[in-house]
Amino acid sequence: MKAKTFHGVTMADALAEVKKHFGAGAIILNTRTNSRGGLLGIGGRPHVEITAVRDMSDVPPAMRRGAMRIKPKTTVAARPSTAPDRPLPPGSHIPRDIPSAPPDADRILSEMAALRKMVGNLVRQKDAQDSGPCPTALHETYKKLVASAVAEDVASQLVRRVRETLTPEQLRDSHAVRKALAEAMAPMVPTGGPIRIPRQSQPYVVALIGPTGVGKTTTVAKLAANFCLREKRRVGMITLDTYRIGAIEQLKTYAQIIHVPLEVAATPTELAEAVDRMSDRDVILIDTAGRSQRDTGKIGQLRSFFATATPDEVHLVLSGAAGPKVLDETIDRFSHVGFDRVIFTKLDEALGFGVILSSLQRAGADLSYVTTGQDVPRDISVGESGALAELVLGESDLWQRESGAGSK
């Protein structure tokens, strides 16, 4: 038998050698893939061996059934293998066409991703349940947290802490479970209290930043009204929002109602001059123009304004009605400007209050205030971890406190 063995790094390489020596009508008797080099079979390079003859007359009768003829138009696409192939027995043959991927590969990948997500959810739910005397109550607690927009991993972490803290008897007490959950949640809601205006010769400057439409102007008016009417502080307001139609008129109306001076600044120099003109004020509140979290250029301009005004505090205003991805992106982009604390607005429009937990952790800043509507000077309260826990657990409707926005 005039058989000859050909070698190649890939199947295509080996077949090319077969065609080169025996032509397109060669007969393949056997194929073999192994690994060369490496250490103990690890890290070696794939190596293909093909045994072939020129025509069928060179093939023994016992092997003719499994032999395969190479045709001129045959196309073989080699696919990388993650594991060494076993040698094929005599008479085995390779298919003439090996597709690189099934036609519905995208659908298969999508279904696999959905399956992985479903398995992950089941694992987290299993982790949230207890094998002890009260798995149902803990599982219901987990579902309530997730329904309130708490991230699944955070919800599992909270439930696990409760399970480790309480005794089997306490786990049967729904009141004890809720109390333990609120206590476990409190460290996840860092609160810094209200803005405290020190007694000093120069005004205390506070700036609010954030994307368009989160309610910065209304929040500035609420803070100004509370400082002026409740604490009897001398308040001044400056707006940098010269872009939005009606923004200046809106803040001017609030300023006239509470008898507070209002300045408009379009450049960093004008901002510095406005602050100087208000040197007799106790506190100056700066309302900045809304910037899209994707507009990094406009966000960067805020740094030039603050370089001249040097605010004592910068509060990032976030909307409680925004989704987790939008909040994360907003926090990341505005972190280039820098902020000290976070204000959450529009809790009356929020689909769930759990997003505040993950947002504060991502921001690495304390919660200062929350707002629950458009009424000025009402609908604003000092952020409290206990109150947020009640909201997340569904034990209170909203922060409905008439006071609490001023200093303590």
Buried (B, 14 or more C-beta within 10 A) or exposed (E): EEBBBBEBEBBEBBBEBBBEEBEEEBBBBBBBBBBEEEEEEEEBEBBBBBBBBBEEEBBEEEBEEBBBBBEEEEEBEBEEEEEEEEEBEEEBBBEEEEEEEEEEEEEEEEEEEEEEEEEEEEEBBEBBBBEEEBBEBBBBBBEBBBBBBBBBEBBBBBBBBBBEBBEEEBBBBEEBBBBBBBBBBBEBBBBBBBBEBEEEEEBBBBBBBBBBBBBBBBBBBBBBBBBBBBBEBBBBBBBBBEEBEEBBEBBBEBBEEBEBBBBBBEEBEBBBBBBEEBEEBBBBBBBBBBBBBEBEEEBEBBEEBBEBBEBBBBBBBBBBBBEBEBBBBBBEBBBEBEBBBBBBBBBBEBEBBBBBBBBBBBBEBBBBBBBBBBEBBBBBBBBBBEBBBBBBBEEEEBBEBEEBBBBE
